[in-house]
């Protein structure tokens, strides 16, 4: 299941890579990150970039959109990264997982196989 979710993100990262966009660090949150280190490690491997998880990790989408609304209302010329560092995550305990080369290679293999299977899936749909 995690490969499917993170595989989709990794596929998106390939598109960004092709456009020359690099990811310095992903800050992850949501219920899946309540258990320290597990999903974080696999996400780092899927993205090929460090993944930070704070002590607010259990908060999900509603919390995230509230943070963005607060940013829009109070940022006054401050970029989002600075706003998050100074106002949202200031004083929070943050753990950063670096991508494991074995996990990165595993996701690359998964994505290659996934992409190869898309033609099979398209043929099956056409045959229906």
Buried (B, 14 or more C-beta within 10 A) or exposed (E): EBBEBBBEEBBEBEEEEEEEEEEEBBBBBBEBBEEEEEBBBBBBBBBBBBBBBBEBBBBEEEEEEEBEEEBEEEBEEBEEEEBBBEBBBEEEEEBEBEBEEEBBEBBBEBBEEBEEEEEEEEEEEEEE
